[in-house]
Amino acid sequence: MILEIHHFRNFEHNTFNLSKKNLIIGENASGKTNLLEAIYLTLRGKTKNNIPNQNLIQFSRESALIRNTVYGKRIEIMMNNKNKILKINDKKLNSSIKLWQYFKVFYINLFDSLLLSQEPKNKRKFLDEIIININPEKIKLYKDLKILNTQKNYVLKNKTDKELIKSYDIKLTQLSQEISNLREEVLNNVILNTKKLLKEESIQIKFYKSLESKEIKNKEIIEAKTKRNIINPSRDNFSVKIRNIDSSFLSTGEIKKFSLALHLAKISIFKEHNCVSLFDEINSFLDKANLDILLKWLQKIDGYVIVTSTSELDLENFDKIFL
Ligand SMILES: Nc1ncnc2c1ncn2[C@@H]1O[C@H](COP(=O)(O)OP(=O)(O)OP(=O)(O)O)[C@@H](O)[C@H]1O
């Protein structure tokens, strides 16, 4: 991977020649996160948290440019305060969604390493990212769901056309079931890999489907009262038990260990060679034994693996780059 960065955050003009496995070492504020953000931006057309352009362009500059040559593709992203222009092999891309077909990208940071202590929305996001990486066409399911949801909400607020609501419910039920089933399927794969990774641990993961929740039984009353559609998969969730103890009772170190194990298990579903996995300072709070288990697994991941840290890590065969 050859990464060229101009006027992006703390990088003035920098070129990085990255091999398949890299450990980026740098002090606080040396630019580790910015480097990973730059890579992610070229592979997804936006930063992980959708940061606006003006915060990405270097202070007092008008524009930023990043080029990335990876897996036989040359991606270029130029941004100014108003827009981003994305090119792939010198051809302009109108939608960044296309990038999902070319690359599988995973970016795990401190926030992701606390997944098990987070709200259900983030757990659904975790599963949806896997689904779309497996098959980018599935984005359409989520788009269709959003449209139907908005339309039904409009009907609920403005009319009392029961027949129309019924027809929306049929379509919404199908879509919700399809999304929940996909989530359950990918979660089962993640569980399998997590169990392989943490050989000695007893880990139980349970998936809850929205359409099987108790709210659905009182659908009519709730919808009449709130004027909002509840036939959707937005109450899907999963719970994790370790040695029969719910994850909410785990220590911070344990939450990190098991959350990272889930992320590593997720990435190891992808055996293709167009994967790029980025890990931003995931080693804090972990004791040596747990860190060793995770680093061992990390070394088995296919494709590009780029890890940042403020200090050396025991990663054999990783090239070291000092910022
Ligand atoms: N738009 C910008 N223009 C110039 N510099 C910026 C811009 N945005 C952020 N920075 C600076 O970039 C520097 C590096 O930030 P970054 O988050 O990449 O550091 P880091 O190496 O990940 O640090 P840490 O180890 O503390 O997480 C910071 O000093 C930050 O203030």
PDBQT file of the ligand as one rigid body, heavy atoms in Angstrom, charges set to zero:
ROOT
HETATM    1  N1  LIG A 401      -7.237  19.897  10.963  1.00  0.00    +0.000 N 
HETATM    2  C1  LIG A 401      -6.069  19.739  11.597  1.00  0.00    +0.000 A 
HETATM    3  N2  LIG A 401      -4.962  20.413  11.164  1.00  0.00    +0.000 NA
HETATM    4  C2  LIG A 401      -3.764  20.246  11.797  1.00  0.00    +0.000 A 
HETATM    5  N3  LIG A 401      -3.576  19.423  12.852  1.00  0.00    +0.000 NA
HETATM    6  C3  LIG A 401      -4.636  18.746  13.313  1.00  0.00    +0.000 A 
HETATM    7  C4  LIG A 401      -5.926  18.864  12.720  1.00  0.00    +0.000 A 
HETATM    8  N4  LIG A 401      -6.791  18.071  13.389  1.00  0.00    +0.000 NA
HETATM    9  C5  LIG A 401      -6.060  17.486  14.365  1.00  0.00    +0.000 A 
HETATM   10  N5  LIG A 401      -4.775  17.870  14.324  1.00  0.00    +0.000 N 
HETATM   11  C6  LIG A 401      -3.659  17.483  15.215  1.00  0.00    +0.000 C 
HETATM   12  O1  LIG A 401      -3.099  16.259  14.819  1.00  0.00    +0.000 OA
HETATM   13  C7  LIG A 401      -2.321  15.770  15.905  1.00  0.00    +0.000 C 
HETATM   14  C8  LIG A 401      -2.285  14.262  15.903  1.00  0.00    +0.000 C 
HETATM   15  O2  LIG A 401      -3.556  13.733  16.252  1.00  0.00    +0.000 OA
HETATM   16  P1  LIG A 401      -3.847  12.164  16.363  1.00  0.00    +0.000 P 
HETATM   17  O3  LIG A 401      -5.192  12.020  16.952  1.00  0.00    +0.000 OA
HETATM   18  O4  LIG A 401      -3.589  11.501  15.057  1.00  0.00    +0.000 OA
HETATM   19  O5  LIG A 401      -2.709  11.719  17.396  1.00  0.00    +0.000 OA
HETATM   20  P2  LIG A 401      -2.362  10.272  17.957  1.00  0.00    +0.000 P 
HETATM   21  O6  LIG A 401      -0.947   9.964  17.553  1.00  0.00    +0.000 OA
HETATM   22  O7  LIG A 401      -3.393   9.280  17.577  1.00  0.00    +0.000 OA
HETATM   23  O8  LIG A 401      -2.383  10.590  19.507  1.00  0.00    +0.000 OA
HETATM   24  P3  LIG A 401      -2.840   9.720  20.819  1.00  0.00    +0.000 P 
HETATM   25  O9  LIG A 401      -1.744   8.735  21.088  1.00  0.00    +0.000 OA
HETATM   26  O10 LIG A 401      -2.882  10.787  21.856  1.00  0.00    +0.000 OA
HETATM   27  O11 LIG A 401      -4.168   9.112  20.532  1.00  0.00    +0.000 OA
HETATM   28  C9  LIG A 401      -2.923  16.394  17.166  1.00  0.00    +0.000 C 
HETATM   29  O12 LIG A 401      -1.973  17.233  17.781  1.00  0.00    +0.000 OA
HETATM   30  C10 LIG A 401      -4.085  17.209  16.650  1.00  0.00    +0.000 C 
HETATM   31  O13 LIG A 401      -4.286  18.407  17.340  1.00  0.00    +0.000 OA
ENDROOT
TORSDOF 0
